[in-house]
Amino acid sequence: MNYIWCAMIIISIIVSVFNGTVSETIDAAFEGAKSAVFTVLSFAGVMCFWTGIMKIAEKSGLSQKIEKLLRPIINFLFPNSGDEAKNYIAMNMSANLLGMGNAATPMGIKAMSCLDRENANPLYASDNMCMLVVLNTTSIQLIPTTIIALRVAASSADPFSIILPIWISSLTAVLSAVSLAKLYFGRKKL
């Protein structure tokens, strides 16, 4: 990947030399860097806030209540997985429901580690491990905080207008992906 980025930068500099637009290219590079730093800093505040909310939920016992609410779904999607893995899966799903993809990542990694320890064949991912990847890739977002934060940082006139389309698309993606995964897992056992 580093080679691709280096090649793109070198090609853009060479093209700017031949076009006589070296100063515009340099200005655009600095403006892009400035914009990236501003976006990351504004996004960091939102991430810190939601990560703190998840920590409070964990310490206050709210995460256990969410886990009990999600337990029937988790039992259906992750049969034969242990309680520790199910706890981390519940926290991961909760964070994804709240649209906190980056805050969900540590819980997803812990859940995957637990599922890996339970895996009978370490050379291949288990069905439960694959299902976790499917859920993380297509997760339903009730409150898409990450995208809303990016839209606010970009000075969107209506940053919340994307909520309904996100609900529809994420629900469709989850139902399709889980159905296909369950179908595949069932056929694999035949």
LINWOVEN-V466582 format. One record per residue. D_FIRST is the distance of its C-alpha to the first C-alpha in Angstrom with 1 decimal. Layout:
BEGIN
D_FIRST + D_FIRST
END
This chain:
BEGIN
0.0 + 3.8 + 5.3 + 5.1 + 6.4 + 8.7 + 9.9 + 10.8 + 12.6 + 14.3 + 15.4 + 16.8 + 18.7 + 20.1 + 21.2 + 22.7 + 24.7 + 26.1 + 26.9 + 28.5 + 26.5 + 24.9 + 26.7 + 25.8 + 22.0 + 22.4 + 24.5 + 22.0 + 19.2 + 21.7 + 23.0 + 19.6 + 19.0 + 22.6 + 22.2 + 19.2 + 21.3 + 24.3 + 22.7 + 21.3 + 24.7 + 26.7 + 24.7 + 25.1 + 28.8 + 28.7 + 26.5 + 28.9 + 31.9 + 30.8 + 29.7 + 33.2 + 34.8 + 33.2 + 34.5 + 37.9 + 38.0 + 37.3 + 39.9 + 42.5 + 42.5 + 41.1 + 38.2 + 40.8 + 42.5 + 39.4 + 38.7 + 42.3 + 41.7 + 38.5 + 40.0 + 41.4 + 38.1 + 36.2 + 38.9 + 38.5 + 34.7 + 34.4 + 37.5 + 38.1 + 35.8 + 37.3 + 38.4 + 35.8 + 33.0 + 34.9 + 35.3 + 31.6 + 31.0 + 33.7 + 32.1 + 28.7 + 30.4 + 32.5 + 29.6 + 27.8 + 31.2 + 31.4 + 28.0 + 26.5 + 23.2 + 21.9 + 25.3 + 25.4 + 22.3 + 24.3 + 27.1 + 24.9 + 23.4 + 27.0 + 28.2 + 25.6 + 26.7 + 30.3 + 29.7 + 27.9 + 31.0 + 33.2 + 31.3 + 33.7 + 31.0 + 28.1 + 26.2 + 25.9 + 25.5 + 28.9 + 30.1 + 30.2 + 26.6 + 25.5 + 27.9 + 26.4 + 22.9 + 24.7 + 26.6 + 23.7 + 21.8 + 24.9 + 27.0 + 30.0 + 29.9 + 33.5 + 32.5 + 29.0 + 28.9 + 25.2 + 25.4 + 28.8 + 27.6 + 24.9 + 27.6 + 30.0 + 27.6 + 27.2 + 31.0 + 31.5 + 35.1 + 35.2 + 32.3 + 34.1 + 34.5 + 31.5 + 33.2 + 35.1 + 32.4 + 30.1 + 32.9 + 33.5 + 30.0 + 29.1 + 32.4 + 32.0 + 28.5 + 29.8 + 32.9 + 31.2 + 28.5 + 31.1 + 33.6 + 31.3 + 30.2 + 33.8 + 34.9 + 32.4 + 33.4 + 37.0 + 36.6 + 34.8 + 37.9 + 40.3
END
